[in-house]
């Protein structure tokens, strides 16, 4: 009975941690480059129209362009992703995990193995936005602006 409880606990932990929720099926990989990936992680979901179509398989850094290079592992059944697709880093809820959302373009040519998504939008980092807001308010009060 203890063994069954341990096995059940293991599978529950896998589901909660999102380690068991995505079946590893050999698909195809594409790259996207971002100025800032925020808290994006390997195994973060890749979605299109809210449907999970893949996951982040690796994250690297290009020391020449100073960009993050993100490799996306897309499922083989989603093989008609237009080449002019737009990739953006989104957040689930206000403080949730980050993931990549793909917005398809209108091209009739499709991404292939080792293609690059060239149109990207970096993550919005909440701390940077709050910092900019506070800095602008401090600047307004020092110059006599405001209400």
Contact map, one row per residue, 1 for C-alpha under 8 A:
111110000000000000000000000000000000000000000000000000000000000000000000000000000000000000000000000000000000000000000000000000000000000000000000000
111111000000000000000000000000000000000000000000000000000000000000000000000000000000000000000000000000000000000000000000000000000000000000000000000
111111100000000000000000000000000000000000000000000000000000000000000000000000000000000000000000000000000000000000000000000000000000000000000000000
111111110000000000000000000000000000000000000000000000000000000000000000000000000000000000000000000000000000000000000000000000000000000000000000000
111111111000000000000000000000000000000000000000000000000000000000000000000000000000000000000000000000000000000000000000000000000000000000000000000
011111111100000000000000000000000000000000000000000000000000000000000000000000000000000000000000000000000000000000000000000000000000000000000000000
001111111110000000000000000000000000000000000000000000000000000000000000000000000000000000000000000000000000000000000000000000000000000000000000000
000111111111000000000000000000000000000000000000000000000000000000000000000000000000000000000000000000000000000000000000000000000000000000000000000
000011111111100000000000000000000000000000000000000000000000000000000000000000000000000000000000000000000000000000000000000000000000000000000000000
000001111111110000000000000000000000000000000000000000000000000000000000000000000000000000000000000000000000000000000000000000000000000000000000000
000000111111111000010000000000000000000000000000000000000000000000000000000000000000000000000000000000000000000000000000000000000000000000000000000
000000011111111100000000000000000000000000000000000000000000000000000000000000000000000000000000000000000000000000000000000000000000000000000000000
000000001111111110000000000000000000000000000000000000000000000000000000000000000000000000000000000000000000000000000000000000000000000000000000000
000000000111111111111000000000000000000000000000000000000000000000000000000000000000000000000000000000000000000000000000000000000000000000000000000
000000000011111111111000000000000000000000000000000000000000000000000000000000000000000000000000000000000000000000000000000000000000000000000000000
000000000001111111100000000000000000000000000000000000000000000000000000000000000000000000000000000000000000000000000000000000000000000000000000000
000000000000111111110000000000000000000000000000000000000000000000000000000000000000000000000000000000000000000000000000000000000000000000000000000
000000000000011111111100000000000000000000000000000000000000000000000000000000000000000000000000000000000000000000000000000000000000000000000000000
000000000000011111111100000000000000000000000000000000000000000000000000000000000000000000000000000000000000000000000000000000000000000000000000000
000000000010011011111110000000000000000000000000000000000000000000000000000000000000000000000000000000000000000000000000000000000000000000000000000
000000000000011001111110000000000000000000000000000000000000000000000000000000000000000000000000000000000000000000000000000000000000000000000000000
000000000000000001111111000000000000000000000000000000000000000000000000000000000000000000000000000000000000000000000000000000000000000000000000000
000000000000000000011111100000000000000000000000000000000000000000000000000000000000000000000000000000000000000000000000000000000000000000000000000
000000000000000000000111110000000000000000000000000000000000000000000000000000000000000000000000000000000000000000000000000000000000000000000000000
000000000000000000000011111000000000000000000000000000000000000000000000001100000000000000000000000000000000000000000000000000000000000000000000000
000000000000000000000001111100000000000000000000000000000000000000000000001100000000000000000000000000000000000000000000000000000000000000000000000
000000000000000000000000111110000000000000000000000000000000000000000000111110000000000000000000000000000000000000000000000000000000000000000000000
000000000000000000000000011111000000000000000000000000000000000000000000111100000000000000000000000000000000000111000000000000000000000000000000000
000000000000000000000000001111100000000000000000000000000000000000000011110000000000000000000000000000000000000111100000000000000000000000000000000
000000000000000000000000000111110000000000000000000000000000000000000011110000000000000000000000000000000000001111111000000000000000000000000000000
000000000000000000000000000011111000000000000000000000000000000000001111000000000000000000000000000000000000000001111000000000000000000000000000000
000000000000000000000000000001111100000000000000000000000000000000001111000000000000001000000000000000000000000000011101000000000000000000000000000
000000000000000000000000000000111110000000000000000000000000000000111100000000000000000000000000000000000000000000001101000000000000000000000000000
000000000000000000000000000000011111100000000000000000000000000000111100000000000000000000000000000000000000000000000001110000000000000000000000000
000000000000000000000000000000001111100000000000000000000000000001110000000000000000000000000000000000000000000000000000010000000000000000000000000
000000000000000000000000000000000111110000000000000000000000000000110000000000000000000000000000000000000000000000000000011000000000000000000000000
000000000000000000000000000000000111111100000000000000000000000000010000000000000000000010000000000000000000000000000000011000000000000000000000000
000000000000000000000000000000000001111100000000000000000000000000000000000000000000000000000000010000000000000000000000011110000000000000000000000
000000000000000000000000000000000000111110000000000000000000000000000000000000000000000000000000110000000000000000000000000000000000000000000000000
000000000000000000000000000000000000111111010000000000000000000000000000000000000000000010000000111000000000000000000000000000000000000000000000000
000000000000000000000000000000000000001111110000000000010010000000000000000000000000000000000000010000000000000000000000000000000000000000000000000
000000000000000000000000000000000000000111110000000000111110000000000000000000000000000000000000000000000000000000000000000000000000000000000000000
000000000000000000000000000000000000000011111000000000111000000000000000000000000000000000000000000000000000000000000000000000000000000000000000000
000000000000000000000000000000000000000111111100000000110000000000000000000000000000000000000000011100000000000000000000000000000000000000000000000
000000000000000000000000000000000000000000111110000111110000000000000000000000000000000000000000001100000000000000000000000000000000000000000000000
000000000000000000000000000000000000000000011111000111110000000000000001010000000000000000000000001111000000000000000000000000000000000000000000000
000000000000000000000000000000000000000000001111111111000000000000000000000000000000000000000000001111000000000000000000000000000000000000000000000
000000000000000000000000000000000000000000000111111110000000000000000000000000000000000000000000000011110000000000000000000000000000000000000000000
000000000000000000000000000000000000000000000011111000000000000000000000000000000000000000000000000011100000000000000000000000000000000000000000000
000000000000000000000000000000000000000000000011111100000000000000000000000000000000000000000000000010000000000000000000000000000000000000000000000
000000000000000000000000000000000000000000000011111110000000000000000000000000000000000000000000000000000000000000000000000000000000000000000000000
000000000000000000000000000000000000000000001111011111100000000000000000000000000000000000000000000000000000000000000000000000000000000000000000000
000000000000000000000000000000000000000000001111001111100000000000000000011001000000000000000000000000000000000000000000000000000000000000000000000
000000000000000000000000000000000000000000001110000111110000000000000001111000000000000000000000000000000000000000000000000000000000000000000000000
000000000000000000000000000000000000000001111100000111111000000000000001110000000000000000000000000000000000000000000000000000000000000000000000000
000000000000000000000000000000000000000011111100000001111110000000000111100000000000000000000000000000000000000000000000000000000000000000000000000
000000000000000000000000000000000000000001100000000000111110000000000111100000000000000000000000000000000000000000000000000000000000000000000000000
000000000000000000000000000000000000000001000000000000011111000000000111000000000000000000000000000000000000000000000000000000000000000000000000000
000000000000000000000000000000000000000011000000000000011111100000011110000000000000000000000000000000000000000000000000000000000000000000000000000
000000000000000000000000000000000000000000000000000000000111110000011100000000000000000000000000000000000000000000000000000000000000000000000000000
000000000000000000000000000000000000000000000000000000000011111001111000000000000000000000000000000000000000000000000000000000000000000000000000000
000000000000000000000000000000000000000000000000000000000001111111111000000000000000000000000000000000000000000000000000000000000000000000000000000
000000000000000000000000000000000000000000000000000000000000111111100000000000000000000000000000000000000000000000000000000000000000000000000000000
000000000000000000000000000000000000000000000000000000000000011111000000000000000000000000000000000000000000000000000000000000000000000000000000000
000000000000000000000000000000000000000000000000000000000000011111100000000000000000000000000000000000000000000000000000000000000000000000000000000
000000000000000000000000000000000010000000000000000000000000111111110000000000000000000000000000000000000000000000000000000000000000000000000000000
000000000000000000000000000000001111000000000000000000000000111011111000000000000000000000000000000000000000000000000000000000000000000000000000000
000000000000000000000000000000001111100000000000000000000011110001111100000000000000000000000000000000000000000000000000000000000000000000000000000
000000000000000000000000000000111100000000000000000000000011110000111110000000000000000000000000000000000000000000000000000000000000000000000000000
000000000000000000000000000000111100000000000000000000011111000000011111000000000000000000000000000000000000000000000000000000000000000000000000000
000000000000000000000000000011110000000000000000000000011110000000001111100000000000000000000000000000000000000000000000000000000000000000000000000
000000000000000000000000000011110000000000000100000001111100000000000111110000000000000000000000000000000000000000000000000000000000000000000000000
000000000000000000000000001111000000000000000000000001111000000000000011111000000000000000000000000000000000000000000000000000000000000000000000000
000000000000000000000000001111000000000000000100000011100000000000000001111101000000000000000000000000000000000000000000000000000000000000000000000
000000000000000000000000111100000000000000000000000011000000000000000000111111100000000000000000000000000000000000000000000000000000000000000000000
000000000000000000000000111100000000000000000000000000000000000000000000011111100000000000000000000000000000000000000000000000000000000000000000000
000000000000000000000000001000000000000000000000000000000000000000000000001111100000000000000000000000000000000000000000000000000000000000000000000
000000000000000000000000000000000000000000000000000010000000000000000000011111111000000000000000000000000000000000000000000000000000000000000000000
000000000000000000000000000000000000000000000000000000000000000000000000001111111000000000000000000000000000011100000000000000000000000000000000000
000000000000000000000000000000000000000000000000000000000000000000000000000001111100000000000000000000000000011000000000000000000000000000000000000
000000000000000000000000000000000000000000000000000000000000000000000000000001111110100000000000000000010000011000000000000000000000000000000000000
000000000000000000000000000000000000000000000000000000000000000000000000000000011111100000000000000000011111111000000000000000000000000000000000000
000000000000000000000000000000000000000000000000000000000000000000000000000000001111100000000000000000001011111000001000000000000000000000000000000
000000000000000000000000000000000000000000000000000000000000000000000000000000000111110000000000000000011110000000001110000000000000000000000000000
000000000000000000000000000000000000000000000000000000000000000000000000000000001111111000000000000001111000000000001010000000000000000000000000000
000000000000000000000000000000000000000000000000000000000000000000000000000000000001111100000000000001111000000000001111100000000000000000000000000
000000000000000000000000000000010000000000000000000000000000000000000000000000000000111110000000000111100000000000001011100000000000000000000000000
000000000000000000000000000000000000000000000000000000000000000000000000000000000000011111000000000111000000000000000001111000000000000000000000000
000000000000000000000000000000000000100100000000000000000000000000000000000000000000001111100000011110000000000000000000111100000000000000000000000
000000000000000000000000000000000000000000000000000000000000000000000000000000000000000111110000011110000000000000000000001100000000000000000000000
000000000000000000000000000000000000000000000000000000000000000000000000000000000000000011111111111000000000000000000000000000000000000000000000000
000000000000000000000000000000000000000000000000000000000000000000000000000000000000000001111111111000000000000000000000000000000000000000000000000
000000000000000000000000000000000000000000000000000000000000000000000000000000000000000000111111000000000000000000000000000000000000000000000000000
000000000000000000000000000000000000000000000000000000000000000000000000000000000000000000111111000000000000000000000000000000000000000000000000000
000000000000000000000000000000000000000000000000000000000000000000000000000000000000000000111111100000000000000000000000000000000000000000000000000
000000000000000000000000000000000000000000000000000000000000000000000000000000000000000000111111110000000000000000000000000000000000000000000000000
000000000000000000000000000000000000001100000000000000000000000000000000000000000000000000110011111000000000000000000000000000000000000000000000000
000000000000000000000000000000000000011110010000000000000000000000000000000000000000000011110001111100000000000000000000000000000000000000000000000
000000000000000000000000000000000000000100011110000000000000000000000000000000000000000011110000111110000000000000000000000000000000000000000000000
000000000000000000000000000000000000000000011110000000000000000000000000000000000000001111000000011111000000000000000000000000000000000000000000000
000000000000000000000000000000000000000000000111110000000000000000000000000000000000001111000000001111100000000000000000000000000000000000000000000
000000000000000000000000000000000000000000000111100000000000000000000000000000000000111100000000000111110000000000000000000000000000000000000000000
000000000000000000000000000000000000000000000001100000000000000000000000000000000000111000000000000011111000000000000000000000000000000000000000000
000000000000000000000000000000000000000000000001000000000000000000000000000000001101110000000000000001111100000000000000000000000000000000000000000
000000000000000000000000000000000000000000000000000000000000000000000000000000000111110000000000000000111110000000000000000000000000000000000000000
000000000000000000000000000000000000000000000000000000000000000000000000000000000101000000000000000000011111000000000000000000000000000000000000000
000000000000000000000000000000000000000000000000000000000000000000000000000000000111000000000000000000001111110000000000000000000000000000000000000
000000000000000000000000000000000000000000000000000000000000000000000000000000000110000000000000000000000111110000000000000000000000000000000000000
000000000000000000000000000000000000000000000000000000000000000000000000000000000110000000000000000000000011111000000000000000000000000000000000000
000000000000000000000000000000000000000000000000000000000000000000000000000000111110000000000000000000000011111100000000000000000000000000000000000
000000000000000000000000000001000000000000000000000000000000000000000000000000111110000000000000000000000000111110110000000000000000000000000000000
000000000000000000000000000111000000000000000000000000000000000000000000000000100000000000000000000000000000011111100000000000000000000000000000000
000000000000000000000000000111000000000000000000000000000000000000000000000000000000000000000000000000000000001111100000000000000000000000000000000
000000000000000000000000000111100000000000000000000000000000000000000000000000000000000000000000000000000000000111110000000000000000000000000000000
000000000000000000000000000011100000000000000000000000000000000000000000000000000000000000000000000000000000001111111000000000000000000000000000000
000000000000000000000000000001110000000000000000000000000000000000000000000000000000000000000000000000000000001001111100000000000000000000000000000
000000000000000000000000000001111000000000000000000000000000000000000000000000000011111000000000000000000000000000111111000000000000000000000000000
000000000000000000000000000000011000000000000000000000000000000000000000000000000001010000000000000000000000000000011111000000000000000000000000000
000000000000000000000000000000000000000000000000000000000000000000000000000000000001111000000000000000000000000000001111100000000000000000000000000
000000000000000000000000000000011100000000000000000000000000000000000000000000000000011100000000000000000000000000001111110000000000000000000000000
000000000000000000000000000000000100000000000000000000000000000000000000000000000000011110000000000000000000000000000011111000000000000000000000000
000000000000000000000000000000000111110000000000000000000000000000000000000000000000000110000000000000000000000000000001111100000000000000000000000
000000000000000000000000000000000001110000000000000000000000000000000000000000000000000111000000000000000000000000000000111110000000000000000000000
000000000000000000000000000000000000010000000000000000000000000000000000000000000000000011000000000000000000000000000000011111011000000000000000000
000000000000000000000000000000000000010000000000000000000000000000000000000000000000000000000000000000000000000000000000001111111000000000000000000
000000000000000000000000000000000000000000000000000000000000000000000000000000000000000000000000000000000000000000000000000111111100000000000000000
000000000000000000000000000000000000000000000000000000000000000000000000000000000000000000000000000000000000000000000000000011111110000000000000000
000000000000000000000000000000000000000000000000000000000000000000000000000000000000000000000000000000000000000000000000000111111111000000000000000
000000000000000000000000000000000000000000000000000000000000000000000000000000000000000000000000000000000000000000000000000111111111100000000000000
000000000000000000000000000000000000000000000000000000000000000000000000000000000000000000000000000000000000000000000000000001111111110000000000000
000000000000000000000000000000000000000000000000000000000000000000000000000000000000000000000000000000000000000000000000000000111111111000000000000
000000000000000000000000000000000000000000000000000000000000000000000000000000000000000000000000000000000000000000000000000000011111111100000000000
000000000000000000000000000000000000000000000000000000000000000000000000000000000000000000000000000000000000000000000000000000001111111110000000000
000000000000000000000000000000000000000000000000000000000000000000000000000000000000000000000000000000000000000000000000000000000111111111000000000
000000000000000000000000000000000000000000000000000000000000000000000000000000000000000000000000000000000000000000000000000000000011111111100000000
000000000000000000000000000000000000000000000000000000000000000000000000000000000000000000000000000000000000000000000000000000000001111111110000000
000000000000000000000000000000000000000000000000000000000000000000000000000000000000000000000000000000000000000000000000000000000000111111111000000
000000000000000000000000000000000000000000000000000000000000000000000000000000000000000000000000000000000000000000000000000000000000011111111100000
000000000000000000000000000000000000000000000000000000000000000000000000000000000000000000000000000000000000000000000000000000000000001111111110000
000000000000000000000000000000000000000000000000000000000000000000000000000000000000000000000000000000000000000000000000000000000000000111111111110
000000000000000000000000000000000000000000000000000000000000000000000000000000000000000000000000000000000000000000000000000000000000000011111111110
000000000000000000000000000000000000000000000000000000000000000000000000000000000000000000000000000000000000000000000000000000000000000001111111100
000000000000000000000000000000000000000000000000000000000000000000000000000000000000000000000000000000000000000000000000000000000000000000111111100
000000000000000000000000000000000000000000000000000000000000000000000000000000000000000000000000000000000000000000000000000000000000000000011111110
000000000000000000000000000000000000000000000000000000000000000000000000000000000000000000000000000000000000000000000000000000000000000000011111111
000000000000000000000000000000000000000000000000000000000000000000000000000000000000000000000000000000000000000000000000000000000000000000011001111
000000000000000000000000000000000000000000000000000000000000000000000000000000000000000000000000000000000000000000000000000000000000000000000000111
